[in-house]
């Protein structure tokens, strides 16, 4: 089965940016999925069970925190690695995010190289 | 940019497979799509052997091949080619956005680090670090114009040793050229610069951006590269952006440093002024007014306090000064004051005023402070006299008088000229008592008002000299002499004679002049140096012969000041 990354953000350009940052992984057989709100994200998660999720916190229709909580606590999918993404200056959310089960927390604007590095690390790609 | 994968397109465009299926069924034919490795991603693999194929190409890479035996091939190719072109354009755009985002990230991170730096030095270092991180340079320097020294300083250097700083310092024309033109650019023709030895021989090109303030050029950032590919316009654009941010940070830092220096200079000046003022207006005076600093003092500030006011005066100063030049006179008075000043301060008093050869001091705490200071001053004068005697100079006689009473210390004058002033009858009285030292031939006199405030256990020995009626005053003042400051042998004798003296004074005031004269003579026989007794003896003899004045109540009437 191929490795899957889900990118969840309500802003199209951020989805594009993340996908673009991770582009080279596509060559290595990683599949990308995107969702523009929490509800859509949950649907993709149910169908595809991704290995890694880049999850924006502030989104309409179910925010990232709630998605994270459901995935980790209700759906029993704790093996999915979740990277919470939030705007700079909202660092107070950090603990809240970790409390609902997020594995790591990154602030936007993120460093594209760091993002790729993290993805390789989580997916155990060389 | 990563290659476009046909497999990913088939996955992403979820209706593509369905359309291909339908299209083939509709045309009653088969189509097969293979990826560049020859692996089939759609359709019947058998087609690879005996049918026609057309490659799908983006740029110069084959993305896929479409295989078919019918002319459906062209139509499928058209659709796939459209999708691949779309994907390729999307990627190109994506790559550009990512690039911009990366730059934004660099600038954002740079702004963040700049926010933590205050000094130009730190800002220069951070600027260089960020510039060389985001632009592939092998070395960099930042040069800033030092307005004060009129030189170009190099506050930050990074990377390999590609710049010769010593030569740059000596041969500033290169940096000047860059700084003064106030522009930004890439220098690929650097042979001339290399010839001067300013940069290492392996440097291939330089990139620079000026650091501009609001209305002046402050300096420049110069990066050097040793690689074969030169710096690009994109690098220059980024460097200019970084330089722009750095400039405003440096400008505020310079302003901050300038303000800091000015504040420090102002503070130092204030301190110097305060130190000078302290010598003119005693700190104690200012603090008595409840103020911390002379600058807090306002016209009309005042405070009333019970204090002891002390006056000293050099006896027969006029005679003494006649023998000296004005300069010698001044030096003499100064050296005298230099001896007495510290003694006054030591006993918690402060000098309110120097009045030529006399001093007015205030003791705001205990009256005995003033008495003890006077004793110290008498000793100091004796020491001085021993030296003067050796040098064959005339001896100095000083009189000290004091009075304790309420005193108003305040600031008078007008808005243009203020002065610290003491307004009080206490000052007048103290001054009068000081002048009585001449009349009574006694070096240290005070009022009863001072003595009554001194505790009995003070070890001070006093001799009451009766009352005086000062000119213009209605109440007679009791005058007291302190015997402690006298030479040990003299003060011992006076203390022994005190009982007789007191008795004689009592008789004198009771107009029993004959008996008084007898006792005064007894005291004088034992202590021929007691000039005070001589004064009373003379008065008593006069009153005995001529009769005491009308209404005489024992008080000496002082008609002169």
Boltz contact constraints between the chains, C-beta under 6 A:
constraints:
  - contact:
      token1: [A, 16]
      token2: [B, 94]
      max_distance: 6.0
  - contact:
      token1: [A, 17]
      token2: [B, 98]
      max_distance: 6.0
  - contact:
      token1: [A, 17]
      token2: [B, 101]
      max_distance: 6.0
  - contact:
      token1: [A, 20]
      token2: [B, 94]
      max_distance: 6.0
  - contact:
      token1: [A, 20]
      token2: [B, 98]
      max_distance: 6.0
  - contact:
      token1: [A, 23]
      token2: [B, 2]
      max_distance: 6.0
  - contact:
      token1: [A, 24]
      token2: [B, 2]
      max_distance: 6.0
  - contact:
      token1: [A, 26]
      token2: [B, 2]
      max_distance: 6.0
  - contact:
      token1: [A, 26]
      token2: [B, 8]
      max_distance: 6.0
  - contact:
      token1: [A, 27]
      token2: [B, 2]
      max_distance: 6.0
  - contact:
      token1: [A, 109]
      token2: [B, 105]
      max_distance: 6.0
  - contact:
      token1: [A, 109]
      token2: [B, 108]
      max_distance: 6.0
  - contact:
      token1: [A, 111]
      token2: [B, 105]
      max_distance: 6.0
  - contact:
      token1: [A, 112]
      token2: [B, 102]
      max_distance: 6.0
